[in-house]
Amino acid sequence: MRRAHTVDQVRSAEAELMARLPGGALMQRAAAGLAAAVADLLGTSYGARVLLLVGGGDNGGDALYAGVLLARRGVPVEVVRLSEHVHEAGLAALRAVGGRVVAVGEAHRPDLVVDGIVGIGGRPGLSERAVEALGLFPDVPVVAVDTPSGVDVDTGRLDGAHVSAAVTVTFGTHKVAHLVDPAAEACGVVHLVDIGLDLPDAAVTALQADDVRRLLRVPGPFDHKYTRGVVGVRAGSERYPGAAVLCTSGAACGMAGMVRYVGSAADAVRARHPEIVVGEGRVQAWVVGSGGSGDAEQALVESLADGVPVVADADAIQHVRQHRSDDLVLTPHAGELARLLDVERTEVEANQLEYAKRAAGELWCVVALKGRRTLVVAPDGRVRSNGTGVPWLGTAGAGDVLAGLVGALVASGLDGFDAASAAVWLHGAAAAEASAGGPIVASDVAAALPGVIRDLVSDG
Ligand SMILES: NC(=O)C1=CN([C@@H]2O[C@H](COP(=O)(O)OP(=O)(O)OC[C@H]3O[C@@H](n4cnc5c(N)ncnc54)[C@H](O)[C@@H]3O)[C@@H](O)[C@H]2O)[C@H](O)CC1
């Protein structure tokens, strides 16, 4: 499980640890991890060159002391100061081993730029000097220290200019901006350096394969289709019969004992999945809305009347304010969430964490806000960010498959938060498996689900 903490949580943990350590010890731990990561990226110290962009705080201190370690390994290190006052001890130490402070226009072309402008003390946006310095060598990879400068560390927003890093070397724990888009995209690959912090419960977590494996309910020797759970799907319409096929394909991933389908696309569903039972019957969870068009509200009402958990997708989402439930999972994309909250789509895309939490709190339901890093938020504020998936997953019908998969996991016995979290992880993993670097369609994702689940549970 990846854990991300807020700036306040980190500072509190750092202060507690610093009180027990010699002065500067934490910074030396951070600098050592940063230098090792940079050296690894350079591949070789000899002949490689590094440029440090250094701000006025301890983030700059990390960069300077990492520069000392790199310089001792034969790496020529130059420094551009982006604040009148930088970490003086770090600068003196770097100068003592040959590091050079240069004006922006004097810097030699480096093999790597290290962004030590600001870290967790940074305000969103960048100064003009920082933007100028970052523009010196636009094609040279940037390694961000702790967090890319200019991002909003605690929300994942990008307000104004910011660093786009190839790699972010962070210390002690992940920060929210590492796991929440759009800032997560600006972090590049995040490398965590342990500096010995003792931290409280995380603000945002990200399931890893082992976590998902532990959530999945593998049938036992005495299980049968009813003990494994029945998921019902009310999806598709005269206009979108294919959505019913895709949603039931996700539901028929094998994690529920049976799939029932109710709707106008019965022939198409049966043709694709002869094991799916068409017609009303008792279920442990309903999935409604995918391709539902004008039928979605009625499908939602009928499903809620059964008093079981309901996964509301696509056209059903807009009706959940009128038809409430305390056991609901919503699977909106940014546009659907924007419509539900009556805000602009661009606002949701820019502030994904806030709006996903707002919807989950207002409607007291689980919200899976789909995107590059899908966020799953529980009504009590727990947040999970998903790290699987590939850009090829942005294909018509992929959401229909996901909704069916969530429903199958709920029917198998998972609560809505765990079901949605595991489903988005599996959905992304299946897309990566099916894609193998190339194009896919939603049906490919559904077809890859059983194999991904098999590989996961058989590795246990
Ligand atoms: N605290 C510790 O024990 C450790 C900290 N580590 C590193 O320290 C930074 C946090 O350092 P801090 O001095 O608190 O803040 P920053 O260096 O991030 O920056 C604050 C500095 O920058 C100015 N500033 C804020 N926003 C901007 C901006 N957008 N543009 C320009 N300047 C800005 C602000 O006024 C301050 O002067 C943490 O990230 C770690 O890198 C060690 O790693 C571990 C121990």
The ligand as an ORCA input file, in Angstrom:
! r2SCAN-3c Opt
* xyz 0 1
  N      11.940     19.636      7.657
  C      12.853     18.659      7.635
  O      13.326     18.124      8.607
  C      13.317     18.157      6.353
  C      13.007     18.845      5.197
  N      13.465     18.436      4.027
  C      13.366     19.247      2.850
  O      12.878     20.518      3.189
  C      11.782     20.856      2.363
  C      10.892     21.812      3.076
  O      11.720     22.902      3.372
  P      11.123     24.317      3.749
  O      12.260     25.178      4.042
  O      10.100     24.134      4.791
  O      10.355     24.820      2.459
  P      10.807     24.805      0.942
  O      12.284     24.612      0.839
  O       9.944     23.855      0.267
  O      10.464     26.274      0.398
  C      10.176     27.274      1.234
  C      10.854     28.529      0.728
  O      10.487     28.803     -0.611
  C       9.703     30.014     -0.670
  N       8.639     29.725     -1.621
  C       7.441     29.138     -1.377
  N       6.748     29.007     -2.515
  C       7.525     29.497     -3.501
  C       7.366     29.618     -4.895
  N       6.255     29.180     -5.503
  N       8.361     30.176     -5.628
  C       9.495     30.609     -4.996
  N       9.732     30.504     -3.666
  C       8.731     29.960     -2.935
  C       9.236     30.231      0.733
  O       9.021     31.569      0.952
  C      10.422     29.685      1.545
  O      11.455     30.598      1.570
  C      11.180     19.562      2.014
  O      10.424     19.612      0.845
  C      12.399     18.677      1.846
  O      12.935     18.863      0.562
  C      14.306     17.223      4.021
  O      14.164     16.516      2.887
  C      13.974     16.267      5.123
  C      14.080     16.929      6.401
*
